[in-house]
Amino acid sequence: MGRKLIGITALFLGLQVTAGIALAHHGSRAYYNMDKQVTLTGTVTNFEWQNPHVYILFDVNDSQGREVHWGAETYSPSVLERNNGWNRSTLKPGQPITITIWPAKTGAPRGYISKVVTAEKTYVLATH
């Protein structure tokens, strides 16, 4: 009985740790205000095609005309390829974009991407 109890306890603890890691990593609501969207127009400075998330870095002029460096994340490269037809050259530095994001709760110039509009195409990545 003692070995069985130890095995069940180990399994339970392993599942708890795994579930905690998965929820922590994919907890967009923890970092972003998923009740509010912001649309920004700017210029791509870097397109980071990497796991576990693709990042778009871009510059936006604020209401006072100052340049603000923004960053936004989205799905993994494999998800973007499969579902949206993206690849590592979909966006290029210097390219103008209009991007809709769920902003960071902290007010930092960061967000989670909902939609990206380029001169060629509109990409809807996430709806919530």
HELIX and SHEET records of a PDB file:
HELIX    1   1 GLY A    2  HIS A   25  1                                  24    
HELIX    2   2 SER A   28  TYR A   31  1                                   4    
HELIX    3   3 PRO A   77  ASN A   84  1                                   8    
SHEET    1   A 6 THR A 122  VAL A 124  0                                        
SHEET    2   A 6 ARG A 110  VAL A 117 -1                                        
SHEET    3   A 6 GLU A  67  GLU A  73  1                                        
SHEET    4   A 6 TYR A  55  ASN A  61 -1                                        
SHEET    5   A 6 VAL A  38  GLU A  48 -1                                        
SHEET    6   A 6 PRO A  96  PRO A 103 -1                                        
END                                                                             
